[in-house]
């Protein structure tokens, strides 16, 4: 399957052929739909073809490698036939908010010291959990630091390194709870120029200025040294 979202996060639609249908959902030969993973929700949208339309209510990874993407339809919805040509169209407004949020979390990760113990991306609010003492975190200071990096409008890009290069650079991994997928021969890195470089398979905006701005909604105590920082977009 050709995972178009990995190379072009701005691709909103594509023509595709249905290659299989089972109780989990629909598989295509290519897709712009991002499957749930790395704290980022799966895309929603529609498949269209031959005068029909099939809502996609979620997108998840299958069991046949990182590019095995399953498009989930509503219960009891007759699926398109295998071999049918469809247009796959994502809910762009929702995806774009996820892209802005995901990139903002990378800036947050660069601002807050300490390892990341968990995270979740949402269209309205997102969060990262950090292994740091509570007294080291200040809402206003964190928001100001992240927004300064947004205002710098730094370019955001991706590149690939080999599994061997990844193993030789463990300092790139900031997340304690999720390790970068290896075994396929290469690992995808997200580079926020001059700010952050770490493994990531998610979708992102092309420049930090596109995020628009964030606020730190709250900082929660989730353990002895586990602090949850919740952010929201300001526009």
C-alpha positions in Angstrom: 0.0 0.0 0.0 1.3 3.4 -0.9 1.1 5.6 2.2 0.9 9.0 0.5 0.5 10.9 3.8 4.1 10.0 4.8 5.6 12.1 2.0 2.8 14.7 1.6 0.8 15.7 4.7 -1.1 18.2 2.6 -2.6 15.6 0.1 -6.3 15.7 0.8 -7.5 13.2 -1.7 -6.4 10.5 -4.1 -7.7 8.0 -6.5 -7.3 4.4 -5.3 -8.4 0.8 -5.9 -10.0 -1.4 -3.3 -7.7 -4.3 -2.7 -9.6 -6.1 0.1 -12.6 -5.9 2.4 -13.1 -7.7 5.7 -14.8 -7.3 9.0 -12.3 -4.7 10.1 -12.7 -2.4 7.1 -11.5 -1.5 3.6 -7.9 -1.6 2.3 -6.8 0.4 -0.7 -3.7 0.2 -2.9 -2.9 3.8 -1.9 -4.3 6.3 0.6 -4.1 9.8 2.1 -5.7 8.6 5.3 -3.4 8.6 8.4 -4.0 5.6 10.7 -4.1 6.0 14.5 -0.6 5.9 15.9 2.0 7.9 17.9 -0.7 9.6 19.8 -2.3 11.0 16.7 -5.9 10.0 15.9 -6.7 8.3 12.6 -8.3 10.4 9.8 -12.0 10.4 9.0 -13.5 11.3 5.7 -15.2 9.5 2.7 -14.6 7.1 -0.1 -16.5 8.0 -3.3 -17.0 6.0 -6.4 -19.5 5.2 -9.1 -22.1 7.6 -7.7 -21.8 6.1 -4.1 -20.2 7.4 -1.0 -18.9 5.5 2.0 -18.1 7.4 5.3 -14.8 6.6 6.9 -15.3 7.0 10.7 -11.8 6.0 11.7 -8.5 4.7 10.2 -6.2 2.2 11.9 -3.1 0.2 11.2 -3.5 -3.5 10.2 -1.3 -6.4 11.1 0.8 -6.5 7.9 3.4 -3.8 8.5 3.4 0.0 9.1 1.8 0.7 5.7 -1.2 -1.7 6.2 -4.0 0.9 6.6 -7.6 -0.1 7.3 -10.4 2.4 6.6 -13.3 1.7 9.0 -16.9 2.2 7.8 -20.0 2.7 10.0 -21.5 -0.6 11.3 -23.7 -2.5 8.8 -22.5 -0.3 5.9 -22.2 -2.3 2.7 -18.6 -1.7 1.6 -17.3 -1.0 -1.9 -16.4 -4.0 -4.0 -12.9 -5.3 -4.3 -11.4 -3.9 -7.5 -13.6 -0.8 -7.4 -11.9 2.5 -8.1 -12.7 5.2 -5.5 -11.6 8.6 -4.5 -10.3 8.8 -0.9 -11.0 12.2 0.7 -10.0 13.1 4.2 -11.8 15.6 6.6 -9.1 18.2 5.9 -10.2 20.7 8.7 -9.8 18.0 11.3 -6.5 16.7 9.9 -5.0 20.1 9.6 -5.8 20.8 13.3 -4.0 17.5 14.1 -1.0 18.6 12.0 -0.8 22.0 13.8 -1.2 20.3 17.2 1.3 17.6 16.5 4.0 20.1 15.5 3.1 22.2 18.5 3.8 19.2 20.7 7.3 18.9 19.2 7.9 22.5 20.2 6.6 21.8 23.7 8.9 18.8 23.9 11.8 21.1 23.0 10.8 23.6 25.7 10.2 21.3 28.6 13.2 19.4 29.9 12.9 15.7 30.8 11.7 12.6 29.0 8.2 12.3 27.6 6.2 9.5 29.3 3.1 9.8 27.2 1.0 12.0 24.9 -2.2 12.4 23.0 -3.2 14.7 20.1 -6.7 16.1 19.7 -8.3 18.7 17.4 -9.2 20.8 20.5 -6.7 19.9 23.2 -3.5 17.9 23.2 -1.1 16.8 26.0 2.4 15.5 26.8 3.4 13.9 30.0 6.9 14.6 31.3 9.2 13.0 33.8 10.0 16.2 35.7 9.4 17.7 39.1 6.3 20.0 39.4 8.2 23.1 40.6 10.2 23.2 37.3 7.1 23.9 35.2 5.3 27.2 34.8 2.3 27.6 32.5 3.0 31.1 31.3 6.7 30.6 30.7 6.1 27.4 28.7 3.4 29.1 26.6 5.7 32.1 25.9 8.6 29.8 24.9 6.4 27.7 22.6 4.8 30.7 21.0 8.2 32.3 20.4 9.2 29.2 18.5 6.0 29.4 16.5 6.6 33.0 15.7 10.0 32.2 14.4 8.3 30.4 11.5 11.0 27.7 11.3 10.8 25.1 8.5 9.6 21.6 9.3 10.7 18.7 7.3 11.1 14.9 7.4 13.9 12.6 6.4 14.8 8.9 6.8 17.7 7.2 8.5 18.6 3.6 8.7 17.8 1.3 11.6 21.6 1.2 12.3 21.8 5.0 12.3 18.9 5.1 14.7 20.5 2.5 17.0 23.7 4.6 17.0 21.8 7.8 18.1 19.6 6.9 21.1 19.6 10.5 22.2 17.1 11.3 19.4 14.4 9.3 21.3 12.6 11.6 23.8 9.6 9.3 24.4 9.9 6.7 27.1 6.6 5.0 26.4 6.8 4.6 22.7 9.9 3.5 20.8 10.4 4.3 17.1 9.4 1.4 14.9 12.4 -0.5 13.6 12.8 -3.6 11.5 11.7 -2.2 8.1 15.3 -0.9 7.5 14.6 2.8 8.0 13.1 5.3 10.6 11.4 8.6 9.8 12.7 11.7 11.5 10.9 15.0 12.0 13.1 18.0 11.9 12.0 21.4 13.2 15.0 23.4 12.0 17.1 24.5 14.9 14.5 23.4 17.5 13.8 19.7 17.5 14.9 16.4 15.8 13.3 13.1 16.7 11.7 10.0 15.3 8.0 10.6 14.3 5.6 9.0 11.8 2.9 11.6 12.1 1.6 14.4 9.9 2.9 18.0 10.4 2.7 21.5 9.1 5.5 22.8 6.8 6.5 25.8 9.0 5.9 26.5 12.7 4.1 29.7 11.9 1.3 27.7 10.5 0.4 26.5 14.0 -0.9 30.0 14.8 -0.4 30.0 18.5 -1.1 28.0 21.7 -2.0 28.3 25.3 -1.1 26.0 28.2 -4.5 25.1 29.6 -3.3 23.3 32.7 -0.4 21.3 34.2 -1.5 18.2 36.1 0.3 16.0 38.6 0.1 12.5 37.4 2.7 10.8 39.7 5.8 11.4 41.8 7.5 13.2 38.9 5.0 12.8 36.1 3.5 16.1 34.9 0.9 16.4 32.2 1.0 19.6 30.2 -2.3 20.3 28.3 -2.3 22.8 25.4 -4.9 24.2 23.1 -4.7 26.2 19.8 -5.7 29.8 20.2 -7.2 30.0 16.7 
